[in-house]
């Protein structure tokens, strides 16, 4: 999920830090989601920001066959 969020940030020309600040999420929180489970309300904030669903953020792979 973190890589998907990073991809979306790159497409928008923003950093993870900028996204966290914009959404009021603590600094470095999204990067820590690689090792810990995020709060669903935080994931929903990110999904809404990018105009995607939570399911789209949770997709594991770009190459689903």
C-alpha positions as CSV (number, residue, x, y, z in Angstrom):
1,X,0.0,0.0,0.0
2,X,2.8,2.4,0.8
3,X,4.3,2.0,-2.7
4,X,0.9,2.7,-4.2
5,X,0.6,5.9,-2.2
6,X,4.2,6.9,-3.2
7,X,3.2,6.3,-6.9
8,X,0.1,8.5,-6.4
9,X,2.2,11.2,-4.7
10,X,4.7,11.2,-7.6
11,X,1.8,11.5,-10.1
12,X,0.6,14.6,-8.2
13,X,4.1,16.0,-7.7
14,X,4.0,15.9,-3.9
15,X,6.0,14.1,-1.3
16,X,4.7,11.8,1.4
17,X,5.6,14.5,3.9
18,X,3.4,17.0,2.1
19,X,0.6,14.5,1.9
20,X,0.8,13.8,5.6
21,X,0.9,17.5,6.4
22,X,-2.1,18.2,4.1
23,X,-4.2,15.4,5.7
24,X,-3.1,16.1,9.3
25,X,-1.4,12.7,9.6
26,X,1.7,12.6,11.8
27,X,5.1,13.0,10.1
28,X,6.4,9.6,8.9
29,X,3.2,7.7,9.7
30,X,2.5,6.5,6.1
31,X,6.0,5.1,5.7
32,X,5.5,3.1,9.0
33,X,2.5,1.4,7.4
34,X,5.0,-1.0,5.8
35,X,5.5,-2.5,9.2
36,X,2.3,-1.8,11.1
37,X,-1.4,-1.7,10.4
38,X,-2.7,1.7,9.7
39,X,-5.9,3.1,11.2
40,X,-8.7,2.7,8.6
41,X,-9.8,6.3,9.0
42,X,-6.3,7.4,7.9
43,X,-6.3,5.1,4.9
44,X,-9.7,6.5,4.0
45,X,-8.4,10.0,4.2
46,X,-5.6,9.1,1.8
47,X,-8.0,7.3,-0.6
48,X,-10.4,10.3,-0.6
49,X,-7.5,12.7,-1.2
50,X,-6.4,10.8,-4.3
51,X,-10.0,10.0,-5.5
52,X,-9.5,6.3,-5.2
53,X,-11.1,3.6,-3.2
54,X,-9.5,2.0,-0.1
55,X,-9.5,-1.3,-2.1
56,X,-7.4,0.3,-4.8
57,X,-4.9,1.4,-2.2
58,X,-4.8,-2.1,-0.8
59,X,-4.1,-3.8,-4.1
60,X,-0.9,-5.8,-3.7
61,X,0.4,-5.9,-7.3
62,X,0.2,-3.8,-10.5
63,X,0.3,-7.0,-12.6
64,X,-2.8,-8.9,-11.8
65,X,-3.4,-11.6,-14.4
